[in-house]
């Protein structure tokens, strides 16, 4: 094994996703997830040489302990000598970062400053960075930002129609997220479809528990559905997406909700879960809908309608369409949702091919429409590869 591997860390508030990736081949030498951190029964699940294993942690163990256990595992498997860098996913870079950067004190300060815009994500990302710096002090640490890809948007796309001082003094604007995923699948689409990067119009739909759509013109993000936070835009697993801002006043003044109650409602109790009253898992809802569950059917209908409406709206900044990409857990696997959405977009020249749509699941990519221009295509995302690649590039430049 050559010294061409990067450790990728994606640190959430109660989880830590990790992988060691060979930047030459893209192969994962090790991958896994530490979950339920700082809670009861935390554990690390990992895959090595095709076999799955678990490491039990003690109740209350958090990120630092999980990374220490990960270090022990990496050394035990003799993978540590092959690492050249650690790449960190950071959710919110604000306007500070337009690309991935080598982490230093100034970068950490900027991530801290931006934490007010992503209070659930950036502090957790910082925990991972600090823990990794202690555990892998000999390695370069690189930050890769979800928001960076969207920094090419014009002001007409990213500003809200609110007092301008809120932007100039407090950074209130639309930032967008899932940028690493949108970037990856759009670059893959250019290769697969032989689209010239300097003359292409792509809409990328990243659909998972969190969902966003991005309009990509000539390789650059020109508009995206998420905003100041990941709450704006589409219906998601537990997030409402777009609602009337007046809902906040109604809930607070009429129903005596606190600001925290409203935040909890819109972020954790809404979306597919809130409508269906069953689950935030699309598979569960699809199964229930197939059995005639009315609210599950309604949840799918609302999800697909809002998605199709957003895709159609992005024809405006693009001036046309060459390709529509489906990616993310739902986008890559739900032939039901893809078929419903494409059927709503037939006026744009899209027409689903049922056999191709069924074939493009469970890791398989492919065009799912019967016409080639424009086309809808499924492309599995690989955010870890982008993080590893950026980290390796920056490390090799030092």
C-alpha positions in Angstrom: 0.0 0.0 0.0 1.5 3.3 -1.1 1.5 6.5 1.0 -1.4 8.0 -0.9 -4.3 7.7 1.5 -6.4 10.3 3.2 -8.5 9.9 6.3 -11.9 11.6 5.8 -13.9 12.7 8.8 -17.5 13.9 8.8 -18.3 14.9 12.3 -22.0 15.3 13.3 -23.4 16.4 16.6 -23.7 12.8 17.8 -21.9 10.8 15.1 -18.6 10.5 13.3 -18.4 9.1 9.8 -14.9 8.1 8.6 -13.1 6.6 5.7 -9.5 6.0 4.6 -9.4 6.5 0.8 -6.7 5.8 -1.7 -6.6 9.0 -3.8 -5.2 7.1 -6.8 -8.0 4.5 -7.1 -10.8 5.9 -4.9 -10.9 2.6 -3.1 -11.8 2.7 0.6 -9.3 0.8 2.8 -11.5 1.4 5.8 -14.9 3.0 6.4 -17.2 3.3 9.3 -19.5 5.3 11.6 -19.3 6.1 15.3 -22.9 6.7 16.4 -24.9 7.7 19.4 -21.9 9.6 20.8 -22.4 11.2 24.2 -25.5 9.0 24.6 -26.3 5.5 25.9 -24.6 2.5 24.1 -22.4 4.4 21.7 -20.4 2.2 19.3 -18.2 2.2 16.2 -19.2 0.2 13.2 -16.6 -0.3 10.5 -15.9 -2.2 7.4 -12.4 -3.6 6.5 -11.5 -6.1 3.8 -15.2 -6.7 3.1 -16.0 -7.7 6.7 -18.1 -5.7 9.1 -17.1 -5.2 12.8 -18.2 -3.3 15.9 -16.3 -1.6 18.7 -18.4 -0.9 21.8 -17.8 2.4 23.6 -18.8 3.4 27.1 -22.0 5.3 27.9 -21.4 9.0 27.4 -18.2 8.6 25.3 -18.0 11.5 22.8 -16.0 12.5 19.8 -12.5 12.6 21.4 -12.9 9.0 22.7 -14.3 7.9 19.3 -11.3 9.3 17.5 -8.9 7.8 20.0 -10.4 4.4 19.3 -10.3 5.1 15.6 -6.6 5.9 15.9 -6.0 2.6 17.7 -7.8 0.8 15.0 -5.9 2.5 12.2 -2.6 1.6 13.9 -3.7 -1.9 14.6 -4.5 -2.4 10.9 -1.2 -0.7 10.0 -2.9 2.0 7.9 -1.4 5.0 9.7 1.9 5.0 7.8 0.1 5.4 4.5 -1.8 8.6 5.5 -0.8 11.9 4.0 -3.6 14.1 5.4 -6.9 14.3 7.2 -9.9 15.8 5.3 -12.7 17.3 7.3 -16.2 18.0 6.1 -17.3 21.4 7.4 -20.9 22.3 6.8 -20.8 26.1 6.8 -18.0 28.3 5.5 -20.0 31.5 5.1 -18.4 33.9 2.7 -15.0 33.2 4.2 -14.2 30.2 2.0 -14.7 29.6 -1.7 -12.6 26.4 -1.8 -11.1 23.8 0.4 -8.2 25.1 2.7 -5.4 23.9 4.9 -6.6 24.3 8.5 -4.7 26.8 10.7 -5.7 29.1 13.6 -7.3 31.7 11.2 -9.4 29.0 9.6 -10.6 27.7 12.9 -11.5 31.2 14.0 -13.5 31.7 10.8 -15.4 28.4 11.3 -16.2 29.5 14.9 -17.4 32.9 13.6 -19.7 31.1 11.2 -21.1 28.8 13.9 -24.0 31.2 14.5 -25.2 30.3 11.0 -24.9 26.6 11.6 -25.2 26.0 15.4 -26.0 22.3 15.0 -23.2 21.5 12.5 -20.1 23.8 12.8 -19.4 23.2 16.5 -19.5 19.4 15.9 -17.2 19.9 12.9 -14.8 21.8 15.2 -14.9 19.0 17.7 -13.7 16.6 15.0 -11.0 19.0 13.9 -9.6 19.5 17.4 -9.8 15.8 18.2 -8.0 14.9 14.9 -5.3 17.5 15.5 -4.5 15.8 18.8 -4.6 12.3 17.5 -2.9 12.9 14.1 -0.6 15.8 15.0 1.9 14.8 12.3 -0.7 15.1 9.5 -1.9 18.1 7.6 -5.6 18.9 8.3 -7.8 20.2 5.5 -11.3 21.7 5.6 -13.8 21.0 2.8 -16.9 23.2 3.0 -20.5 22.3 2.0 -21.1 25.9 1.1 -18.0 26.7 -1.0 -19.4 25.4 -4.3 -22.3 27.9 -4.1 -20.1 31.0 -3.7 -20.3 31.6 -7.4 -24.0 32.6 -7.1 -24.9 36.2 -8.0 -26.4 38.6 -5.5 -29.8 38.4 -7.3 -29.8 34.7 -6.4 -28.4 34.8 -2.8 -29.8 38.0 -1.3 -33.1 38.0 0.6 -35.5 40.9 0.2 -35.0 42.2 3.7 -33.0 45.2 5.1 -29.7 45.2 3.4 -27.8 45.8 6.6 -28.7 42.3 7.8 -26.5 41.1 5.0 -23.7 43.6 5.3 -23.5 43.5 9.1 -24.5 40.0 9.9 -24.1 37.9 6.8 -27.8 37.0 6.4 -28.1 35.6 2.9 -28.6 32.3 1.1 -25.5 30.1 1.2 -26.7 26.7 0.0 -25.4 23.3 1.1 -24.6 19.8 -0.2 -22.1 21.7 -2.4 -19.6 18.8 -2.4 -22.2 16.4 -3.6 -23.6 18.8 -6.3 -20.0 19.5 -7.5 -19.2 15.8 -7.7 -22.2 14.6 -9.6 -22.1 17.5 -12.0 -18.5 16.8 -12.9 -19.4 13.2 -13.4 -22.3 14.2 -15.7 -20.0 16.2 -17.9 -17.8 13.1 -18.4 -20.7 10.6 -18.8 -22.8 12.7 -21.1 -19.8 14.3 -23.0 -21.1 17.8 -22.0 -18.6 20.6 -22.4 -18.1 22.2 -19.0 -18.1 25.7 -20.5 -21.4 25.2 -22.2 -23.7 23.1 -20.1 -27.0 23.5 -18.2 -27.4 20.9 -15.4 -29.9 20.6 -12.5 -28.7 18.4 -9.6 -31.2 17.0 -7.1 -29.5 15.7 -3.9 -32.3 13.8 -2.1 -31.7 12.2 1.2 -32.9 13.0 4.7 -31.8 16.5 3.7 -32.7 17.6 0.2 -31.6 20.3 -2.1 -31.6 21.2 -5.8 -28.8 23.2 -7.5 -28.8 24.9 -10.9 -25.3 24.5 -12.4 -24.4 26.5 -15.5 -21.1 26.0 -17.2 -19.8 24.1 -14.2 -20.7 26.7 -11.6 -23.6 26.9 -9.1 -25.9 29.8 -10.1 -28.8 29.0 -7.7 -29.7 26.5 -5.1 -32.7 25.7 -2.9 -31.2 25.7 0.6 -30.6 29.1 2.1 -29.1 30.7 5.3 -29.6 27.3 6.9 -30.3 23.8 5.5 -34.0 24.3 6.4 -35.0 26.3 3.4 -36.3 24.8 0.1 -37.6 21.3 -0.5 -39.7 19.0 1.7 -37.2 16.8 3.5 -37.1 13.8 5.9 -37.9 15.9 9.1 -37.5 19.5 7.8 -40.4 21.5 6.5 -38.6 23.3 3.7 -40.3 26.5 2.6 -43.1 27.8 4.8 -44.7 31.2 5.2 -42.4 33.1 7.6 -45.6 34.3 9.3 -46.0 30.8 10.6 -43.4 31.7 13.3 -45.5 34.6 14.6 -48.7 32.4 14.5 -47.0 29.6 16.5 -45.5 31.9 19.0 -48.4 34.4 19.5 -51.4 32.1 19.0 -50.2 28.7 20.2 -47.6 29.9 22.8 -44.6 28.1 21.1 -41.1 29.2 22.2 -38.5 30.0 19.5 -36.9 26.7 20.4 -40.2 24.9 20.0 -40.6 26.4 16.5 -37.1 25.4 15.5 -37.7 21.9 16.8 -41.0 21.7 14.9 -39.6 22.8 11.6 -36.3 20.9 11.7 -37.2 17.7 13.4 -40.9 17.1 13.4 -41.9 18.2 9.9 -41.3 17.1 6.3 -42.1 13.5 5.4 -42.4 12.6 9.1 -44.8 15.4 9.8 -47.1 14.8 6.9 -47.2 11.0 7.1 -47.1 10.7 10.9 -45.2 7.5 10.2 -41.6 8.0 9.5 -39.0 10.2 7.9 -37.7 7.2 6.0 -38.8 7.3 2.4 -38.7 3.5 2.1 -41.2 3.1 4.9 -43.5 5.7 3.4 -43.4 4.2 0.0 -44.3 0.8 1.4 -47.2 2.3 3.4 -48.4 4.2 0.3 -48.4 1.1 -1.7 -50.7 -0.5 0.9 -53.1 2.4 0.6 -52.0 4.6 3.6 -53.6 8.0 2.8 -51.1 10.2 4.6 -48.1 8.3 3.3 -49.5 8.8 -0.2 -50.0 12.5 0.5 -46.4 12.8 1.9 -45.0 11.4 -1.4 -47.3 13.6 -3.5 -46.2 16.8 -1.7 -42.5 15.8 -1.7 -42.6 15.2 -5.5 -44.7 18.2 -6.3 -42.4 20.6 -4.5 -39.4 19.0 -6.0 -40.7 19.1 -9.6 -41.7 22.8 -9.0 -38.2 23.7 -7.9 -36.6 21.9 -10.8 -38.8 23.7 -13.3 -38.0 27.1 -11.6 -34.3 26.6 -12.1 -34.8 26.6 -15.9 -34.9 30.4 -15.4 -31.3 30.9 -14.3 -30.1 28.2 -16.7 -32.0 29.3 -19.8 -32.6 25.6 -20.7 -31.6 22.1 -19.6 -29.2 19.5 -20.8 -29.4 17.1 -17.8 -31.3 16.5 -14.6 -29.3 14.5 -12.0 -30.8 12.4 -9.2 -28.4 11.6 -6.3 -28.4 11.0 -2.6 -30.1 8.1 -0.8 -33.5 8.7 -2.2 -32.4 10.0 -5.5 -30.2 7.0 -6.2 -32.7 4.4 -5.0 -36.3 5.5 -5.3 -37.6 4.7 -8.7 -41.1 5.7 -7.5 -40.1 9.3 -6.7 -38.0 9.7 -9.8 -40.9 8.5 -12.0 -43.4 10.8 -10.3 -41.1 13.8 -10.6 -40.2 13.1 -14.3 -43.9 12.7 -15.1 -44.5 16.2 -13.9 -41.7 17.5 -16.1 -42.8 16.0 -19.4 -43.5 19.5 -20.7 -39.7 20.0 -20.6 -39.1 17.0 -22.9 -38.4 14.4 -20.2 -40.0 11.0 -20.5 -39.3 8.2 -18.0 -38.1 4.8 -19.3 -39.5 2.3 -16.7 -36.9 -0.4 -17.3 -33.9 2.0 -17.2 -35.4 3.6 -14.1 -35.7 0.3 -12.3 -32.1 -0.7 -13.3 -30.6 2.6 -11.9 -30.8 1.7 -8.2 -28.6 0.4 -5.4 -25.4 1.9 -6.6 -26.0 1.6 -10.4 -25.9 4.8 -12.4 -27.5 5.5 -15.7 -29.9 7.5 -17.9 -33.5 6.9 -16.9 -35.3 8.7 -19.6 -36.2 7.6 -23.1 -34.9 10.7 -24.8 -31.3 11.9 -24.6 -31.8 15.7 -24.7 -32.6 16.7 -22.2 -32.1 13.6 -20.1 -32.5 12.5 -16.5 -29.7 10.5 -15.1 -28.9 8.8 -11.8 -25.4 9.3 -10.5 -24.4 8.0 -7.1 -22.7 10.7 -5.1 -19.3 10.4 -3.5 -18.6 13.3 -1.2 -15.9 11.4 0.6 -13.9 11.1 -2.6 -14.1 14.9 -3.2 -12.9 15.6 0.4 -10.0 13.1 0.0 -9.0 14.5 -3.4 -9.0 18.1 -2.2 -7.1 17.2 1.0 -4.5 15.3 -1.0 -4.0 18.1 -3.5 -3.5 20.7 -0.7 -1.2 18.4 1.2 0.9 17.7 -1.8 1.2 21.5 -2.5 2.8 22.1 0.9 
